[in-house]
């Protein structure tokens, strides 16, 4: 079987992700996310998301 030396995982190439501009629900900063928000849940910038996410043990 032929192997690709690009590394990574998954076994498929999706190309660049479509980014969507949003305003952070916590600090109000404009940011981009790799998904289309549906408006039912708050969206956070990277910094605010890191502060909110639960700690892993």
N, C-alpha and C positions, 0 to 999 in steps of 0.2 A: 504494500500500500504506500502511496506517495505521501510524504510529510512535508508540511510547510514550516520554514524556520522563522516565521514571524513572531513566535511566542504567543502569549495570550491564551485564552481558552475559548470555549464555546463552539469553535469549528465553523463559524460563518462570519461574513464581513458585512456589516450594516451600513458602513459609510458614516459621514458626519451626522450628528444628531440635530434635529430641528429644535431651536431654542425659542422660548417665549418670554417676552418682557413682562414682568410683574412688579408690584410694589410690595415690599415686605410688610406683613401684618403686624409685626412687632415694632420695628424702628422707622418704617416709612421709606427706607432706601430703595431705589430702583435696582432690580437685579434680573437675571435671566435663569430660567429653569428648563430642564430637558423634557418637560411634559406640558400638556395644555391644561391649565387649571379649569375645573368645572364650576368654580364659584361657591361650592358648598363647604369647602374647608379652607382654613387660612393657609397662606403660603409664606414661607420665611426665607430670608437671605441666608447665605452659608453661615455667617457668624451667629445669627439668632437661632438657626436650626441646631448648631453645635451646642449652644447653651441649653436648649430645651430637650434634646434627646436624652433618654435614660442612660445611665452609666452601665457598662457591661462588666460582669465579674469574671 
